[in-house]
């Protein structure tokens, strides 16, 4: 029979180490990759556009297409897998457009990404619009008016995407 006053060793450090190990693991590597891939490739395409092609329209179409793929992947795949967000548009009986936003609560049994994946998701949503804004002001101050068009749409697309995720 054990004595009630017997010392019991509790290993809190092992629990903390296990939780830290789990939070560093990336459970959705493909989703994490594509969350950043389309954004980074759009920025690289912008930077290399003049060296690859002199055609303004083709460079613009490539950049917008990449950012459209990015928008679709964030809305339909990476937002859901990495941080548990999803949204869609419904038309009610009066013909009004209604946006529905949902966020899955974090629990042990669900398939939401880890803390590392959440950091990848949110940093991607914050840093890329800042880079496009930097490009916008660089073109504005250097008086490259034609290039402002290349920046205005990417800035607005990335900004709106980030606002949709953060305000809901």
Beta strands, then each sheet from edge to edge (+ up, - down):
strand 1: 85-91
strand 2: 97-103
sheet 1: 1+ 2-
end
